[in-house]
């Protein structure tokens, strides 16, 4: 394991405190949504409608989620839910970012523990 992001210069206690601080900043897990919110303007196909003359209907908010291997799913989001969905998507990105930082700290702590163990073994010979 290799030290990254300058964590090797930070004292262990400070790393543990940073990890705890990041954990406290995690958003509530019930308010997380992975996906993208897309604003769309559509035509209905009626030749007498205003959209046939270029004035499209909308905005219509659409949630799209990639399921993997080229598969996606999604659905229309009511206008009154758009702000909430945006916040949930933001929470997902914040959670992902904080978990990655916590993981980096944990890797550094493991690297240090392994180095300490090696030192102890050498001294015991």
Residue, then its C-alpha position, 0 to 999 in steps of 0.5 A: x500500500x502506498x501513501x497518498x494525498x499527503x496523508x503520510x505526513x499527518x499524525x495518526x490521531x489527526x487522521x482518526x479525528x478527520x475520519x470521524x469528522x467526515x463520518x459526521x458529515x455523511x448525509x442521511x442514507x434515506x435521502x440519497x439517490x443515484x442518477x441524473x436529473x434531465x430537463x426536457x422539452x417535448x413535442x406531442x405530435x399533434x399537428x395543430x398544437x403549438x409544439x408543432x410550430x416550435x414551442x415545445x411542452x415543458x420543462x419535463x423533468x426526467x430521472x435517468x439511472x444507469x444500471x450497468x452494461x448499457x441499461x438505463x431506467x428512469x421516470x418523470x419527476x413531478x415539478x414539486x419534487x425536483x428540488x428534493x430529487x436534486x438534493x438527494x442526487x447531491x447527497x449521493x455525490x457527497x456520500x461517495x466523495x466522503x466515503x472515498x476520503x474515509x477509505x484513503x484514511x483507512x488505507x493510510x492507517x493500515x499502511x502504518x500498522x503494517x510498517x509498525x508490525x514490520x519494525x516490531x518483527x525486526x527488533x524481535x530478531 
